Amino acid sequence: MSKFSKVTHVIYDLDGLLLSTETFHTKVNQTIAKRYGKTFDKSIKSQTNGRNAFDSAQILVEMLELPLTPQEYMQQRNQLIYKLYPQAKPLAGAVGLTKHLASHQIPQAVATSSARGPFELKTTHHQEWFTLFNSIVLGDDPAINQGKPAPDIFLIAAERLGASPEQCLVFEDSIAGMEAAMAAGMSVVVVPDPNMDQQLYYSASQVLKSLGDFEPQLWQLPAFTD
């Protein structure tokens, strides 16, 4: 018998989990920090990952003591990163898992801190894939009062899937996302950046190296057959 609770609905983060955008964020944040003689490192990245753009900018400006407002930081960031977003590619196991669960009629949602504009850039070449999801909740959705690590976005995603929190399994890569899922009363599987301290994710139900390592049957979801 599995040690994990039975789940019936699945919710995914986007950046660094389904799509390879976190390398873009790291590159751009390092570039801007360097302009002011500062260093964007893992400790700061762990604090900003998973949060919406404004909250991330606010944390960066404060932690790096930059002579910028969060709005000014975002302006510099957007000039660089919007050109990179359309290059985003699916991460290992993401397409296979989502297609497998869709083929078994498991309801799935995306719950991302990305606002609509960036989301559309990131998914430019993945339109067909994203039709698999029953619901997509974006960071600028008016129903969200607080971004991750608050639970709002996951509770909204569950509601739109017609599920209660305990029925939902969340896939995340960030600490903020993990904390948001737990605050929502959901199980959470974390697939962290390999460069991050894995001990930071000890609260998760499971920690995996990639979505390709996920075994659905452990959560009483349909097993892969090949």
C-alpha positions, -999 to 999 in steps of 0.1 A, spaced: 0 0 0 13 35 -9 24 58 18 9 87 -2 -27 99 -1 -49 91 -30 -52 121 -53 -76 127 -82 -66 161 -96 -32 175 -105 -19 211 -105 14 223 -120 36 253 -116 50 266 -149 85 281 -147 113 256 -140 87 228 -137 70 225 -171 91 250 -191 128 257 -189 125 294 -181 144 295 -148 178 297 -166 165 329 -183 156 344 -150 190 336 -135 209 349 -164 189 382 -165 190 388 -127 228 381 -128 232 406 -156 213 434 -138 230 428 -105 264 430 -122 255 464 -136 256 476 -99 285 456 -87 263 430 -70 260 392 -72 228 373 -77 235 339 -61 216 308 -49 206 323 -16 187 351 -33 174 328 -60 158 306 -34 139 336 -20 126 349 -54 118 316 -72 81 310 -76 69 345 -67 52 369 -90 74 395 -109 68 424 -86 74 405 -53 106 390 -68 118 425 -79 111 439 -44 131 411 -27 160 415 -52 162 453 -47 162 449 -9 186 420 -6 211 434 -32 206 470 -19 202 482 -55 196 520 -62 164 511 -80 127 509 -72 111 475 -79 93 490 -109 126 502 -123 141 468 -118 112 451 -136 116 475 -165 152 465 -169 144 429 -164 115 429 -189 136 445 -217 160 415 -214 138 386 -206 109 391 -229 132 383 -258 141 350 -243 107 336 -232 97 323 -267 128 300 -265 114 281 -235 114 243 -240 95 216 -221 115 201 -192 122 164 -189 91 143 -184 67 172 -185 49 165 -218 49 127 -212 33 130 -178 7 156 -187 -3 137 -219 -5 104 -199 -28 118 -173 -49 136 -199 -54 103 -217 -69 89 -185 -91 119 -180 -73 131 -149 -82 168 -145 -51 190 -146 -44 227 -141 -15 251 -143 -11 276 -115 16 301 -124 28 334 -109 33 346 -145 10 373 -158 -8 368 -191 17 387 -213 48 367 -202 27 334 -201 18 339 -238 54 345 -247 66 314 -228 40 292 -245 44 306 -280 55 273 -294 35 251 -271 -1 260 -279 -13 225 -286 3 211 -254 -14 236 -232 -49 227 -245 -45 196 -224 -51 216 -192 -86 219 -179 -77 252 -162 -49 278 -163 -47 303 -135 -23 332 -140 -6 354 -115 -26 385 -126 -59 367 -122 -82 392 -103 -94 364 -80 -58 362 -64 -54 384 -34 -18 373 -25 8 356 -46 29 325 -36 38 316 -8 1 324 0 -22 296 -10 -46 317 -31 -36 305 -66 -38 268 -57 -71 271 -40 -85 289 -70 -71 263 -93 -87 235 -72 -120 253 -72 -120 257 -110 -112 220 -113 -141 212 -90 -118 196 -65 -113 199 -27 -77 207 -16 -70 172 -2 -78 157 -37 -51 177 -53 -14 170 -60 7 200 -68 40 198 -87 64 227 -79 101 236 -81 103 265 -57 102 270 -19 75 297 -23 54 273 -44 59 244 -21 48 265 9 18 278 -10 6 243 -18 11 231 18 -8 262 30 -36 252 7 -38 218 23 -25 199 -7 1 173 -13 32 186 -31 59 170 -51 89 192 -56 114 190 -86 140 215 -75 168 231 -95 197 207 -91 219 236 -80 197 244 -50 202 230 -15 179 199 -15 175 202 22 153 232 17 125 210 4 123 185 33 86 195 40 75 182 6 57 149 2 83 139 -24 114 154 -40 123 142 -75 151 149 -99 126 153 -128 90 148 -137 102 118 -156 109 101 -123 73 104 -111 54 72 -105 17 79 -107 6 46 -91 22 57 -58 -6 83 -56 -33 59 -70 -32 76 -104 -30 55 -136 4 39 -140 25 42 -171 20 10 -192 53 10 -211 
